[in-house]
Amino acid sequence: MAYFTYFPKIGYDARGIKNDPNFVPITNLLKRVRKKIEVNNAALFEQYFVRDGDTPESLAHQIYGDSTLHWIILYANYMTNPYYDWPLNYFDLQKYVADKYKNSGGVTGTHHYENSNGDIVDEPGTLIAPGTTASGGTAITNYLYEEKLNDKKRTIDIIRTEYLQQIINEFKRFIG
């Protein structure tokens, strides 16, 4: 049950010889379908917290007994790119932040300041109006900022197994 087996085929001239086309059927990888499931129907889903080491493939095997159904997990969460949409593990997050902020103070550099409510504020001591300076802000490091973004990706929806075949059939209908 590989994801791309459901995609339509198109004719493609791989040789590109003028006046002598030779069309072969290839999978149309550019075809995209957005989830049509009624999202507010919570009965279709279970929430899952993605832990370090979890992958779409490992979750599909764990939940559905078939790792090739990883695309169902991505599909249910509007994830089109598992490299950017899936939460990074601790090690990869550290590497990512170090590389992204290597010219901006590194992982411990200050990304922004927040007050006790989590609102972004000016750096303490910054002149914000004549005679008034900002106060009460806590420094949020580049790493902490990226970690919060990454952690928001950890709670995902898993389609319940009893609805799995229905969703696969729906996907086939939309993609075909």
C-alpha positions as CSV (number, residue, x, y, z in Angstrom):
1,M,0.0,0.0,0.0
2,A,2.6,2.5,-1.0
3,Y,1.5,6.1,-1.2
4,F,2.4,6.7,-4.8
5,T,0.6,3.7,-6.1
6,Y,-2.6,5.6,-5.8
7,F,-1.4,8.5,-8.1
8,P,-2.5,8.7,-11.7
9,K,-0.1,8.0,-14.5
10,I,0.7,10.6,-17.3
11,G,2.5,10.2,-20.6
12,Y,6.1,11.6,-20.6
13,D,8.6,11.7,-23.4
14,A,11.8,10.9,-21.6
15,R,14.0,10.9,-24.7
16,G,12.9,14.3,-26.0
17,I,13.8,13.6,-29.6
18,K,12.1,16.2,-31.9
19,N,9.4,14.7,-34.2
20,D,9.9,11.2,-32.7
21,P,8.1,11.2,-29.3
22,N,8.2,8.0,-27.2
23,F,5.7,8.5,-24.4
24,V,6.0,6.2,-21.4
25,P,3.6,6.2,-18.4
26,I,5.1,7.8,-15.3
27,T,3.5,8.6,-11.9
28,N,2.3,12.2,-11.7
29,L,4.1,13.3,-8.5
30,L,2.8,16.8,-8.9
31,K,-0.8,15.8,-8.1
32,R,-1.8,17.0,-4.6
33,V,-4.8,16.4,-2.5
34,R,-5.7,18.3,0.7
35,K,-7.6,16.5,3.4
36,K,-11.3,16.6,2.9
37,I,-12.1,14.9,6.2
38,E,-14.5,16.8,8.4
39,V,-11.9,18.0,10.8
40,N,-14.3,18.9,13.6
41,N,-15.3,15.2,13.8
42,A,-13.1,14.3,16.8
43,A,-14.4,10.7,16.7
44,L,-12.2,10.1,13.6
45,F,-9.0,11.0,15.5
46,E,-6.9,10.2,18.5
47,Q,-4.3,12.7,19.6
48,Y,-0.7,11.4,19.9
49,F,2.4,13.1,21.3
50,V,5.4,12.5,19.1
51,R,8.4,11.4,21.1
52,D,12.1,11.5,20.1
53,G,12.7,8.6,17.8
54,D,9.1,8.4,16.5
55,T,8.8,8.6,12.7
56,P,5.7,8.5,10.5
57,E,6.8,5.0,9.5
58,S,7.3,3.7,13.0
59,L,4.0,5.2,14.1
60,A,2.2,3.6,11.1
61,H,3.7,0.3,12.0
62,Q,2.8,0.7,15.6
63,I,-0.8,1.9,15.1
64,Y,-1.8,0.3,11.7
65,G,0.6,-2.6,11.5
66,D,1.9,-1.4,8.2
67,S,4.8,1.1,7.9
68,T,3.9,2.0,4.3
69,L,0.8,3.7,5.7
70,H,3.0,6.5,7.0
71,W,1.4,8.8,4.5
72,I,-1.9,8.5,6.3
73,I,-0.4,10.1,9.4
74,L,1.1,12.9,7.3
75,Y,-2.2,13.3,5.4
76,A,-4.2,13.6,8.6
77,N,-2.0,16.4,9.8
78,Y,-1.7,18.4,6.6
79,M,2.1,17.5,6.5
80,T,3.4,17.7,3.0
81,N,7.1,17.6,3.9
82,P,8.2,15.2,6.6
83,Y,11.6,16.9,6.9
84,Y,10.1,20.2,7.8
85,D,6.7,19.4,9.2
86,W,7.6,16.6,11.5
87,P,9.2,17.5,14.9
88,L,12.9,17.1,15.1
89,N,14.5,14.9,17.6
90,Y,16.7,16.5,20.3
91,F,20.0,15.9,18.5
92,D,18.8,17.2,15.2
93,L,17.2,20.2,16.8
94,Q,20.5,21.1,18.4
95,K,22.3,20.8,15.1
96,Y,19.5,22.8,13.3
97,V,19.6,25.7,15.8
98,A,23.4,25.8,15.9
99,D,23.5,26.0,12.1
100,K,20.6,28.5,11.7
101,Y,21.9,30.9,14.3
102,K,25.7,30.5,13.8
103,N,25.9,34.2,12.9
104,S,23.3,35.4,15.4
105,G,24.8,34.4,18.8
106,G,24.5,30.7,18.4
107,V,22.1,28.5,20.5
108,T,22.5,30.7,23.6
109,G,22.0,34.0,21.7
110,T,18.9,36.1,22.6
111,H,16.1,35.6,20.1
112,H,13.6,38.0,21.8
113,Y,12.2,39.0,25.2
114,E,8.9,37.9,26.8
115,N,6.9,39.0,29.8
116,S,5.3,36.7,32.3
117,N,2.3,36.2,30.0
118,G,4.5,35.0,27.1
119,D,4.0,38.2,25.1
120,I,7.0,39.5,23.2
121,V,8.3,42.7,24.8
122,D,11.2,45.1,24.3
123,E,14.5,44.4,25.9
124,P,14.6,45.7,29.5
125,G,16.1,49.2,29.5
126,T,15.1,49.9,25.9
127,L,13.8,53.5,25.5
128,I,10.1,52.9,24.3
129,A,8.9,56.5,24.8
130,P,10.4,59.7,26.1
131,G,11.3,59.1,29.7
132,T,10.1,55.5,29.7
133,T,12.1,52.3,29.4
134,A,11.0,48.7,28.9
135,S,11.1,46.5,32.0
136,G,10.3,43.0,33.0
137,G,11.3,41.1,30.0
138,T,12.9,37.6,30.1
139,A,15.5,36.7,27.5
140,I,14.4,33.8,25.2
141,T,17.4,32.1,23.6
142,N,17.5,31.0,20.0
143,Y,17.4,27.4,21.2
144,L,14.4,27.9,23.5
145,Y,12.5,29.7,20.7
146,E,13.1,26.9,18.2
147,E,12.3,24.3,20.8
148,K,8.9,25.8,21.5
149,L,8.2,25.8,17.7
150,N,9.3,22.2,17.5
151,D,7.2,21.2,20.5
152,K,4.1,22.6,18.9
153,K,4.5,20.0,16.2
154,R,4.6,17.1,18.6
155,T,0.8,16.8,19.2
156,I,-0.7,15.2,16.1
157,D,-3.9,13.6,15.0
158,I,-4.0,9.9,14.3
159,I,-6.9,8.5,12.3
160,R,-8.5,5.7,14.3
161,T,-8.0,2.3,12.8
162,E,-11.7,1.7,12.3
163,Y,-11.8,4.6,9.8
164,L,-8.5,3.7,8.0
165,Q,-10.0,2.0,5.0
166,Q,-12.6,4.7,4.6
167,I,-9.9,7.4,4.5
168,I,-7.8,5.3,2.0
169,N,-10.8,4.9,-0.3
170,E,-11.5,8.7,0.0
171,F,-7.9,9.5,-0.9
172,K,-8.0,7.1,-3.9
173,R,-11.1,8.8,-5.1
174,F,-9.7,12.3,-4.8
175,I,-6.3,11.5,-6.2
176,G,-7.6,9.5,-9.2
